[in-house]
């Protein structure tokens, strides 16, 4: 991470006055704002439960910044200076970091690995009138929160809509959501209730697990007692492996159909004993999209001995959005940057994406996958319209 970190600085260059060699004509002086660097705060989970996701996001951001600026780190003459801060998944730390950077004149903040942090950072951005690009946080409440808040990744509704496309009709069936007792978990329960319950006619219930839990046997028993026709699992972080092993050991997979998100690459080995028993919705795996932007992300990480993981696209797209906004505005006027991003369609690593103007939802393709051995295989690509969340215009 150290190689990626650039210390922020505030430039106050003097007016530049150039004289012709003949002394005949004095060109108009350029102001400091014409070429001033633009500072960007990157606040995300470098440590804590979601640190692995944060690392993917940061890797993707650097790759996206290089791609969007053609390796220069400069957008329309403005050097982009990036300052990283660790929130460790804690809003108090995120808020303190944001206020420090905003107080130093920063107009652009990106990050929030945790949904709980993102949901509280959005009002902070509005209060201070700075551009906030959230990601990888998936909570639906980030979309439509306020004019200053955007997202660079998917949201829970798109996950659930993909799951519904993968499993087919659930009308009249019992669907149980297993999730952590967190903002991310609550968003998934609400999303499943809205889509599979209210819209599709399933009877939806949930089992919520404390985020600090490490004994999952009691929750596995609750699932078996409920006898659902479909188990929707929404999980994030380092406890995924023990949780999945417990469900397998307790015989849950023999009693119900299970659909879940294909998580980061570190989770693949945990699925090996029962991969044929699961249906996977997928936000991203690097073998799925076929486009030049994804090729660029793959090439950038290959130089570091890595391959793209689940949340590299969130960072990559955040950088694309920031560079686009700066180029269109020729500076960091927040209201103008907002206008530049609204309605923008572009090619991200996943394919064609669009920032919906009405609520800043990120419309994007999603994938259905299967695991075979140690690598995922693409089953189907869902176009952005088929999984688009309902519009929630700003209040």
Secondary structure by P-SEA (a helix, b strand, c coil): ccccbbbbbbbbccbbbbbcccccccccccccccbbbbbbbbbccccccaaaaaaaaaaaaaaaaaaaaccccccccbbbbbbbbbccccaaaaaaaaaaaaaacccbbbbcccaaaaaaaaaaaaaabbbbbbcccccccccccccccccccccaaaaaaaaaaaccccccbbbbbbbcccaaaaaaaaaaaacccccccccccccccccccccaaaaaaaaaaacccbbbbbbbccaaaaaaaaaaaacccccbbbbbcccccccccccccccccccccccccccccccaaaaaaaaaaaaacccccccaaaaaaaaaaaaaaaaaacccaaaaaaaaacbbbbbccccccccccccccbbbbbbbbbbcccccccccccccccccccccccc
